[in-house]
Structure formats: C-alpha cells, structure tokens
Amino acid sequence: MPTPTPILQVRDLETVFSTRSGNTKAVDKISFDVYPGEVVAIVGESGSGKSVTALSLMRLLHAAGVTTEGSAIFNSPKYGEVDLLQLREQQLQRVRGSEISMVFQEPMSSLNPVYTCGKQVAEVLLLHTKLSKKEAKERVLQLFEQVKLPDPERIYKAYPHELSGGQKQRVMIAMAMACKPALLIVDEPTTALDVTVQARVLQLIDELRVQENTAVLFISHDLGVVAGIADRVLVMYQGKVVEQGKVLDIFTNPQHPYTKGLLACRPQLATPPQAILPTISDFLSESKYNDTPSEPKKQTRTAGAAATSTAKAAQYQKPVLLQAQDLKVYFPIQKGFLSRTAEYVKAVDGVSFEVKHGETLALVGESGSGKTTLGRALLRLVEPTAGRILFNGQDLTRLSPEELRKSRRHFQMVFQDPYASLNPMHTVGEAIMEPMQVHNFYKNDRERRGKAMELLDKVGLPEDSFQRYPHEFSGGQRQRISIARALALQPKCLICDEPVSSLDVSVQAQVLNLLNSLKRELQIACIFITHDLAVAKHMADRILVMNKGRIVESGTPDMLFEQPHHAYTRMLIDAIPKGEPEDIRAAQRQRAALKADML
C-alpha cells in the first residue's frame, strides 16, 4: 500500500512572546505530522506550550509582541498544500472553520451568551456553505442528533446558560464538525467533566473521526484520557517535545523522566489509600530540568501509607462530629404570568449520614447529583428545606444568624475555583487574616500576621507571598492559599468542593498530599466532594455515592470498588480512564472494531 500523505506537517514551529522582562519561547522549534483518520495527542502541564501550539497553527494569537516562525503545511482538500502560517487572512478564513476546526477548553466562554445554540451552529454553515437558512437549521438538528444531544429542537432554541457543561461541549463539537473538516483540533475537551460525560464526549469524537476520516489533534494534560483515544502521543515540556511515540509504547516504556512523572502523579485505582503521591520534581534532577532521571521518594510514600493504615485502625473508635438527618434542599420552579411555584427541583432529597472526628468522607457523583448543594447546606450557605444538621450535638438548623456565624468557625470550605473565591483586591496576607479579625482570633494584627506567615509555611508557600496578590500565583498555589485561609480559624471540619478538578496532575498531587498531611497533623474531619472516583478512593475513609439528590450506595473505598452493588456506582467505575496497558489494547481493539463496522 502507498504511504499516506500527512494532512498536516509541522516543522520547526516556534512561538515567542515579547514582554518587558524579555522574550519567552512558548513553543520551541517543534516538528510533527498528523495523518488522515489519526488521533495525535499533545500532553503536558499548564505552561508546557501545548495550547499555544494549537492557537499558533490556527493563527489565533493576535496580541502585540507575539511572533511565530516555522512552517505548517496543510494538505487542503480544496486548495492543495498550503502553509497555514503564510496564508493571507482572507484565504485563512475560508480554511478555518470549514477544513480545520477547533473545540476550545471552556465551552461557556466560547459560545456567545446572547445567541441561541442553534443559531451559532447555523452561522458556521451559512458562512462556509451555500445552504439556505431552512437547510442550515435541518443540518444543525441532524448534527445535534449525531452528537447525541437530547431533544435537538429544544437545544436549538436554548441559550448556553440553559445547558450543562457536557451539553455545551457537545454543541461545540457539533459546530466544529458542521462542515466536515479534514482536521479537528480539540483543546482539553473533557477537563472538569464528569467521568461518564467525559467517556461520552471521547466516544463521540472517535465516532466522528471514523465516519469522516477526520484527523484529530487532541490536547490534554490527562494521560489517562489520552490512553483511550490516541494513536500517537507527543509529550511537551517547557515548549519542547521531549518524547513522542505510539500510545502503548509511551505508557509501557516511557523514556523521559518528565513522562514518567506525568504517568505516576495521578492517583490510580491501585494506589495505596492516602499514600504520598510522587510529583514531577521527584523525577527530574534537582539542579536542572533535563534528561537526567531521579528516583521518586519511595520511602516517604511507603511511610505515609503505613501511618495511614495505623490511623484507620483507631478511626472506628472516635466519636461522631457531624450528623445529617433526613436533610432536604428543594428549589422551587416558578411558571406562568404570576410566577407561581409549579414544582420543585429536589437537589438533596432525604440524605442521612455521619462523619467522625478526623474522618474523611468523600461525596461522589455526576454534575447535578446534589453533592455540592449538600456541602453548602451543611454550612447553611444554602438553607435546608427540611431535616437536621447536628454538629457536636448542636442542631445548626435552629441557630440564629449570630449563633450560626460563631459556629461557622468550626466549619470551613475550600471551593473549586480558588481565583473566584479570593478577593483580587486583597493581598494574600489580608485574605488569610480577615477571618481571624472577624472572629477576634489573637490579640492584635501583629499576632495574626505571625499566624498567617505560619500557615503559608505550612502549605508550602514562601514568606513573600504575604504581600502578593492572587493573580500573581498559579492555580495550584492559589488553592494552597485557600487552604491556608480555611485553616486560619483552626476548624474541626473542612468541606473541600472539587479542589483539584481543574489542576494539572502534578499540582493535583501536591494539593492532595498537602490535604492528607494536614488532616493527619491537625486531626481535621474532611468532607471531600469530587466527581473523580480515583481521587475519592485515594483520599477517603468512606465514600457516599449520590445520584439525583439521594445516596444510592456507601461504604469503604475497597468495598465500593471491589463489589459495587448499585448500577450507578458500577457505571461511574467503568467510566474511569484506566491507562493500564491491557486497557489501552482493549481500547485499540474497540476502535478498530468500530472502524470496521462503519466501513
């Protein structure tokens, strides 16, 4: 058989950002090919250059001081071989959207909030094809059916804010596939999505690839996701491709220490519960980030696991700290001219559980299952409709606002988005000192400052962080700041709402290690809310599985993962990206069978 021609040939691509402090090479002379019908994944942490690579190829970096060099030869079905980096703007607009499409990481910011979803997808067809408005609408409805959106007519008329995250992402995929592009670029399409929605989105991309023989450039920081969909993998670090090869080779025999670190950082189902996770720095030399491997800290991880097993033995003897009894949170749906309450959304529907001193309880489930609402209801940030919340025997639902304010010092919450939960006008020191001032902790600001510095040191941040602002920190560092602020009042219970869902695997490992060490040191109870079952298994002493506002199953991590009883729990476990060699081979066989069936 003749050797196929690449749909995209990238040679010595270099993107430089010019700033006052000097030039930064975001992409440093990388080269790769993508063939028709092939999925090539680019993986790496934030700042590695993978997203900038995609934006450079699409020529979407218009900021002053950005220069791009090299070549990107695209084998256009309409124009033949063209260099994307040299095309005139008018010709580039004809190629972009019709022959090359892109699905961005955040669908809410990519979709226009003032236009319906149907109108936005139809706009692509009206711009790049000769379809009439009526024909464009029919094509959009077909696309919505193809991407398995429920009730396409309703979605066509709906605005972005009326859809879930997974539905918005599928609208973006429909828009990208509208003109049957030869190359599809997807940038972190499953970040922060539930495992079940993630599995559906990946399956959808694969089906569309097979049906249209579309080449896919898949950008992700999650190697577990990449294992199930990619043919080849490029590993990027500090703007360079440090390793590339077939997906099975990368997973079974990684050569570069950075690749080894990415594979090891994420908690796996086989990872010992609450053991210390390795980080990227464990695999790279301390003096310089280069190709010299460094062994991870095995002794420390083993010691952490042993300490955890000892603590678990004493866990069952501890008294109950928190109890929820038949807790309900209903939200009214108002309809009609008079806005009368027609029905209720039962976000939390008769939930009962208890948490012991020093115990970690994980709440898992898909978006909309009620886990975040339950966490907020425990703090009365959302008022319960019915039920009781007993904290050390005191019913929080019966407290006055002033009594509740005083009792909240024992409860603190770490939110999913640390940037949104930190005041951008306050320094980090002011943010940590504020709750101490409100609750009259310590004699004066001098003592509070000393405590704040102590907390910064405890979460692994330097002293100069005190005077800096939130925007000067990375996502993982901001999450550490949020944890430091939550610890300022010496709480007895932490509620962590998806604290690592959007972090890179190495940063995620650092935050999880930090939380586990603080729990052991301070003996804090923790309610850990997550949609990631592998993280829940790693962090929790017990797990509650929520679906449609109810607890459908509960038990220890070993019990739930080895013998799940409820079908919903089994579905969540089956949807976890495994990343093991046998799973990669199974995924490849399944993809080959799918292609054979469709052909």
Disulfide bonds with the S-S distance in Angstrom:
none
